[in-house]
Amino acid sequence: MAEWHRKAELMQRYLSDEDVRVLQSHCDEALKHYVILSNWAVAAKELLFPIRPKLHATQQLYMHCFPM
């Protein structure tokens, strides 16, 4: 997520197709790690939210913006 934020801060207000691809790639990677952590938390009977609240929120936003 840090890389996503760093890249987003450097980009212009209106994103090019390449900018969108780069940001989406970073978001996909971060969310993949969140899912791995989430699966671990469920198996360990731990709460999900404390693991990475920002990733949880990002996942919700991402699923809304890019439904599969």
C-alpha positions, 0 to 999 in steps of 0.5 A: 500500500505504501508504494501505491500511495507513493506512486499516486502522490507523484501522478497528475490529477487526471490519470493516464491509462498507464497510471491506472494500470500501475496503481491497479497493479499495486492495489492488487498486490497489496490486497493479495497480501491482505487476503493471505493475512485474512486467511491466517487470521481466520485459521488462528481465530484472530480478529481480521480488522487489527491486521491491516485496517487500511487494507480492509478499507481499500478492499471494500473500496476496490470491490466497489470500484472494480466489481468482478 
